[in-house]
Amino acid sequence: MVDYIMGSSYADIDLDESPCIIPSCGHILTVESMDGHMEMSKYYVVSSDADAEDPITALKSSSSPFTSEVKNCPMCRKPLRDINRYGRIVRRAWIDEATKKFIVWANAQFVPLAARMGRVETRLRESVGETPTVNSPTSQPAELSAALGSLSLEPLLVAGPRDKQIKIIYKAQNQNHRYRDISLLRTNISRFLHDVDEAEQPISRIRALVEDARKRRGVTTELTDIPSVLQVRNRLLATVLILRCDYAILCDFVTHRGKTASGENLHNFHLDLAVNRQDCEKLVAESQCRRQPAQEVEGLLYWTRFMALERGRSAKLSDVEMNALVDRGRAQLQSARQICNAHRGQTAGMLEEVEEAEKMVREATFYTPVTNDEKAAVYAAMAQDFLGTGHWYHCVNGHPFTVGECGMPMQTARCPQCGAVVGGNNHQPAAGVTRAADFEAEFGRR
């Protein structure tokens, strides 16, 4: 049978009236049947004129992400990769599939990094009262001289880009392996941050190849259709994680390096953390634009924490300027509190962090925040979220989630990223929720 609509065999059809398509697998289907199988009407405007030479008249607007399935031959299930008529549909499905693989990979990489960060912070807190060891009975004269040099009474300025700040601290602790673990973790987070950048995602690489090919052909017009399939959540999560890492190092260094066990001043400090606050402001702005309230609150919290760390140790700010900065920090925390109250589901456990930061500003102190049970539960849920035990869906804003057990929704909830309604009732998805139909076929039954 070559015509699914009329049920005709190849011997029954007139090729002039019903032309056929023969994919590489060798099975024959009429163009009309293959168009129906490929769902051409979802992507193209189809003419109602039965006498039209080709019923396809125009391209519809760009399809929504993760709505395209990888179509195969209906007879043998082999891929339909070599038919130019369906190239746009096939390539869009490939892009969606590659992006889904990227989401799974990125989530699998991030969760262990977040868990390691919690363990490293715990070790730093538990050893915060220990006096740094700068020499041992077996130290050589050169080592002893370098150790004594590290205790110079010359003021130490920690300023500039965040990478430079961390290098200054590492250098000042050259006789101490206190930051060895967190240094390695920071390197791993930085590498992950690079790997999840938009420029490294499948759609961006394809876009770069297309633009290069267009330039070689002399096409000067730019591609203006920015694909909505680009994923930013893991980059924002990694940005928060490296801010958390930097704050933990700075906070521990000021605490551990500034006092000996007897309470004697060991070293003079000056801090200039303007760059840190600017990076937090960028995180807040993008998180707000991307509808990621949890990361927006994180940016506001770390802005305030860096400000509190610099308070009383600023290399540049006068008392008046610092007081203005403290007032701004209070306003930042008020904004964070409002976001937490408006998005309780996405900011679980963060209101407690806001209250602790308010106390920190009020009492003119600082400390390393402790990951509370609710935030730990969020990370644990992320570890399970993409294990493929159910079906994949996307909320109205394109954020992925899974439904376990039978894979069909039986109750509604809120998207942990944007607060939109997810799930559904009686095995029917809620309005705006779409099924990533072929994703679980690739990942969901492992």
FIROSE-835302 format. One record per residue (C-alpha): x, y, z; residue in three letters. Coordinates in steps of 0.1 Angstrom, whole numbers, padded with zeros to 4 digits, always signed. Each point is the difference from the previous one (the first is absolute). Layout:
N
XYZALA;...
***
This chain:
446
+0000+0000+0000MET;+0014+0034-0010VAL;-0030+0022+0007ASP;-0012+0000+0036TYR;-0029+0023-0007ILE;-0016-0020-0029MET;+0015-0034+0009GLY;+0015-0004-0035SER;+0029-0021-0011SER;+0027+0012-0023TYR;-0017-0017-0030ALA;-0032+0019+0007ASP;+0013+0035-0001ILE;+0007+0025-0028ASP;+0035+0015+0006LEU;-0010+0032-0019ASP;-0028+0006+0024GLU;+0015-0015+0032SER;+0038+0002-0002PRO;+0019-0023+0024CYS;+0030+0004+0022ILE;+0026-0027+0004ILE;+0023+0004+0031PRO;+0033-0017+0003SER;-0016-0031+0017CYS;-0018-0007-0033GLY;-0036+0002+0012HIS;-0024+0019-0023ILE;-0026+0025+0012LEU;-0020+0027-0017THR;+0010+0036+0007VAL;-0034+0006+0015GLU;+0004-0030+0024SER;+0035+0010+0010MET;-0010+0036+0005ASP;-0027-0012+0024GLY;+0025-0022+0018HIS;+0025+0029+0004MET;-0028+0023+0012GLU;+0008+0027-0026MET;-0030+0021+0009SER;+0016+0007+0034LYS;+0029+0018-0017TYR;-0013+0012-0034TYR;-0031+0019-0013VAL;-0018-0025-0021VAL;-0023+0012-0029SER;-0036-0013-0001SER;+0002+0001-0039ASP;-0002-0037-0010ALA;+0014+0009-0035ASP;+0031+0017+0014ALA;+0033-0015-0013GLU;+0014+0001+0035ASP;-0024+0007+0029PRO;+0027+0015+0022ILE;+0000+0037-0005THR;+0019+0015+0029ALA;+0020-0006+0032LEU;-0018+0004+0033LYS;+0016+0018+0029SER;+0028-0019+0018SER;-0011-0030+0019SER;+0000-0002+0038SER;+0030-0018+0015PRO;-0002-0037+0008PHE;-0032-0005-0020THR;+0017-0018-0029SER;+0004-0037-0001GLU;+0027-0018-0020VAL;-0021-0015-0028LYS;+0009-0034-0015ASN;-0012-0021-0029CYS;-0035-0012+0010PRO;+0008-0034-0015MET;+0034-0009+0014CYS;+0007+0028+0026ARG;+0033+0010-0018LYS;+0008+0038+0002PRO;-0012+0023-0027LEU;+0032+0021-0003ARG;+0005+0003-0037ASP;-0033+0015-0013ILE;+0005+0037-0007ASN;-0038+0006+0002ARG;+0001-0008+0037TYR;+0034+0014+0009GLY;-0013+0029+0021ARG;-0022-0023+0021ILE;+0027-0027+0005VAL;+0027+0025+0009ARG;-0022+0017+0025ARG;-0006-0033+0017ALA;+0037-0007+0001TRP;+0006+0033+0016ILE;-0026-0007+0027ASP;+0014-0034+0006GLU;+0036+0013+0004ALA;-0013+0027+0024THR;-0018-0026+0021LYS;+0032-0020+0003LYS;+0017+0032+0010PHE;-0025+0006+0028ILE;+0005-0035+0014VAL;+0038+0003-0002TRP;+0000+0035+0017ALA;-0023-0011+0028ASN;+0021-0031+0006ALA;+0032+0022+0002GLN;-0014+0027+0022PHE;-0015-0020+0029VAL;+0033-0016+0011PRO;+0017+0034-0001LEU;-0027+0015+0023ALA;+0004-0030+0023ALA;+0038+0005+0001ARG;-0004+0037+0008MET;-0020-0009+0031GLY;+0026-0024+0012ARG;+0029+0025-0006VAL;-0019+0027+0019GLU;-0006-0023+0029THR;+0038-0009+0002ARG;+0009+0037-0001LEU;-0024+0009+0028ARG;+0011-0029+0022GLU;+0036+0010-0003SER;-0005+0038+0003VAL;+0015+0002+0035GLY;+0032-0018-0009GLU;+0032+0020-0001THR;+0017-0001-0034PRO;+0032-0021+0001THR;+0028+0018-0018VAL;+0029-0022+0008ASN;+0009-0034+0015SER;+0031-0015+0018PRO;+0013-0012-0033THR;-0004+0032-0019SER;+0030+0011-0020GLN;+0013+0036+0004PRO;-0014+0011-0033ALA;-0035-0013+0009GLU;+0002+0017+0034LEU;+0010+0033-0016SER;-0029-0002-0024ALA;-0024-0009+0028ALA;+0012+0030+0020LEU;-0004+0022-0030GLY;-0036-0010-0003SER;-0005+0015+0035LEU;+0012+0034-0012SER;-0017+0029+0017LEU;-0004+0018-0033GLU;-0037+0005-0008PRO;-0015-0025-0024LEU;-0023+0013-0027LEU;-0026-0024-0014VAL;-0015+0017-0030ALA;-0005-0002-0038GLY;-0018-0027-0019PRO;-0012-0030+0020ARG;+0026-0024-0015ASP;+0027+0024+0011LYS;-0014+0003+0035GLN;+0001-0037+0004ILE;+0036-0002-0013LYS;+0011+0027+0025ILE;-0015-0021+0028ILE;+0016-0032-0012TYR;+0034+0017-0002LYS;-0004+0014+0035ALA;-0007-0036+0012GLN;+0029-0016-0019ASN;+0012-0019+0031GLN;-0035-0013+0007ASN;-0021-0026-0019HIS;-0032+0013+0016ARG;-0016+0010-0034TYR;+0013-0029-0020ARG;-0034-0018-0002ASP;-0021+0031-0007ILE;+0026+0012-0026SER;-0005-0032-0019LEU;-0037+0003+0003LEU;+0001+0036-0012ARG;+0019-0012-0031THR;-0026-0026-0007ASN;-0029+0025+0004ILE;+0018+0024-0024SER;+0003-0027-0025ARG;-0036-0010+0003PHE;-0010+0036-0003LEU;+0018+0002-0033HIS;-0015-0032-0013ASP;-0036+0011+0007VAL;+0004+0034-0016ASP;-0024+0007-0028GLU;+0028+0001-0025ALA;+0009-0036+0008GLU;-0036-0013-0004GLN;-0009-0021-0031PRO;-0023+0026-0015ILE;+0027+0027+0003SER;+0026-0021-0017ARG;-0024-0008-0028ILE;-0008+0037-0003ARG;+0037+0009-0002ALA;+0005-0026-0028LEU;-0030+0014-0019VAL;+0013+0036+0003GLU;+0034-0010-0012ASP;-0015-0018-0030ALA;-0021+0031-0008ARG;+0031+0022+0001LYS;+0019-0022-0023ARG;-0029+0002-0025ARG;+0000+0038+0003GLY;-0033+0002+0019VAL;+0002+0031+0022THR;-0034-0001+0018THR;+0002-0011+0036GLU;-0020-0028+0015LEU;-0026+0018+0022THR;-0020-0030+0013ASP;+0017-0007+0033ILE;-0011-0036+0010PRO;-0020-0002+0032SER;+0015-0035+0005VAL;+0031+0016+0017LEU;+0004-0012+0036GLN;+0012+0025+0026VAL;-0011-0015+0033ARG;+0032-0021+0006ASN;+0022+0030-0008ARG;-0019+0021+0026LEU;+0003-0029+0025LEU;+0037-0003-0007ALA;+0004+0038+0003THR;-0016-0001+0035VAL;+0022-0030+0009LEU;+0033+0018-0009ILE;-0012+0031+0019LEU;-0007-0022+0030ARG;+0035-0015-0004CYS;+0017+0034-0002ASP;-0019+0013+0030TYR;+0009-0031+0020ALA;+0037+0005-0007ILE;-0001+0038+0007LEU;-0020-0005+0032CYS;+0022-0028+0013ASP;+0032+0019-0009PHE;-0011+0031+0019VAL;-0011-0020+0030THR;+0029-0025+0000HIS;+0028+0023-0011ARG;-0011+0031+0019GLY;+0004-0015+0035LYS;+0022-0025+0016THR;-0013-0026+0025ALA;+0009+0025+0028SER;-0020+0028-0016GLY;+0031+0019-0011GLU;-0001+0019-0033ASN;+0020-0020-0025LEU;-0004+0021-0031HIS;-0014+0033-0012ASN;-0026-0002-0028PHE;-0016+0022-0024HIS;-0028-0012-0023LEU;-0015+0015-0032ASP;-0029-0023-0010LEU;-0017+0024-0025ALA;+0005-0026-0028VAL;-0017-0027+0021ASN;-0030+0023+0005ARG;-0002+0008-0037GLN;+0000-0037-0009ASP;-0028-0005+0025CYS;-0020+0029-0016GLU;+0005-0017-0035LYS;-0013-0033+0015LEU;-0031+0018+0015VAL;-0008+0018-0033ALA;+0003-0031-0022GLU;-0019-0022+0025SER;-0028+0025+0000GLN;-0001+0000-0038CYS;+0001-0038-0001ARG;-0027-0004+0026ARG;+0023-0018+0025GLN;-0010+0013+0034PRO;+0022-0023+0020ALA;+0031+0012-0018GLN;-0012+0036+0003GLU;-0002-0004+0038VAL;+0035-0016+0000GLU;+0014+0030-0018GLY;-0015+0024+0025LEU;+0012-0021+0029LEU;+0036-0002-0012TYR;+0000+0037-0008TRP;-0008+0007+0036THR;+0025-0026+0013ARG;+0029+0015-0020PHE;-0010+0034+0013MET;+0000-0012+0036ALA;+0034-0017-0005LEU;+0015+0033-0013GLU;-0016+0021+0028ARG;+0027+0013+0023GLY;+0028-0013-0024ARG;-0007+0021-0031SER;+0031+0012-0019ALA;-0018+0028-0018LYS;-0034+0008+0016LEU;-0004+0028+0026SER;-0023-0005+0030ASP;-0027+0020-0018VAL;+0002-0021-0031GLU;+0000-0032+0020MET;-0031+0011+0019ASN;-0017+0006-0033ALA;+0010-0035-0011LEU;-0014-0015+0032VAL;-0033+0018-0006ASP;-0001-0014-0035ARG;+0007-0035+0014GLY;-0030+0003+0022ARG;-0021+0010-0030ALA;+0014-0030-0019GLN;-0011-0023+0028LEU;-0034+0015+0000GLN;-0003-0008-0037SER;+0012-0035+0006ALA;-0026-0005+0028ARG;-0028+0012-0024GLN;+0012-0024-0027ILE;+0000-0029+0025CYS;-0035+0008+0011ASN;-0013+0002-0035ALA;+0018-0032-0012HIS;+0000-0022+0031ARG;+0002-0032-0021GLY;+0031+0010-0020GLN;+0018+0016+0030THR;-0005-0027+0026ALA;+0022+0006+0030GLY;+0013+0033-0013MET;-0021+0022+0023LEU;+0021-0013+0029GLU;+0032+0011-0018GLU;-0015+0034-0006VAL;-0007+0003+0038GLU;+0035-0011+0008GLU;+0015+0026-0024ALA;-0022+0027+0016GLU;+0015-0009+0034LYS;+0034+0001-0015MET;-0005+0035-0013VAL;-0017+0011+0032ARG;+0028-0013+0022GLU;+0029+0010-0023ALA;+0014-0035-0002THR;+0004-0027-0027PHE;+0001-0038-0002TYR;-0002-0028-0025THR;-0037-0010-0006PRO;-0010-0035+0008VAL;-0019-0020-0026THR;-0034-0006+0017ASN;-0020-0032-0003ASP;-0025+0015-0025GLU;+0027+0010-0024LYS;+0017-0033+0004ALA;-0033-0017-0009ALA;-0002+0022-0032VAL;+0035-0013-0010TYR;-0011-0036+0008ALA;-0031+0005-0021ALA;+0022+0013-0029MET;+0020-0032+0002ALA;-0032-0021-0005GLN;-0017+0024-0024ASP;+0016-0012-0032PHE;+0006-0037+0007LEU;-0027-0009-0025GLY;-0024-0019+0023THR;-0031+0016-0017GLY;-0009+0022-0029HIS;+0015+0033-0010TRP;-0021+0032-0001TYR;+0007+0037-0003HIS;-0019+0028+0017CYS;-0014+0030-0019VAL;+0034+0017+0002ASN;+0019-0030-0013GLY;+0015-0012+0033HIS;+0004-0038+0000PRO;-0014-0023+0027PHE;-0010-0037+0003THR;-0031-0018+0013VAL;+0009-0033+0017GLY;-0019-0032+0005GLU;-0022-0006-0030CYS;+0013+0033-0015GLY;-0035+0015-0003MET;-0009+0031+0021PRO;-0025-0005+0028MET;+0006+0033+0020GLN;+0011+0035-0006THR;+0030+0018+0015ALA;+0022+0030-0007ARG;+0030+0000-0023CYS;+0031+0002+0023PRO;+0016+0025-0024GLN;-0027+0025-0010CYS;-0031-0009+0021GLY;-0022-0009-0030ALA;-0026-0027+0005VAL;+0014-0035-0008VAL;-0014-0035+0002GLY;-0037-0005-0006GLY;-0030-0020+0010ASN;-0015-0033-0011ASN;+0029-0008-0023HIS;-0005+0033-0019GLN;+0028+0027+0001PRO;-0008+0035+0013ALA;-0005+0028-0025ALA;+0033+0010-0015GLY;+0018-0032+0010VAL;+0014-0019-0030THR;+0014-0035-0003ARG;+0036-0006-0012ALA;-0013-0030-0018ALA;+0032-0018-0011ASP;+0023+0011+0029PHE;-0009-0029+0023GLU;+0005-0024-0029ALA;+0037+0012-0001GLU;+0006+0004+0038PHE;-0031-0012+0019GLY;+0004-0037+0002ARG;+0036-0004+0010ARG;
***
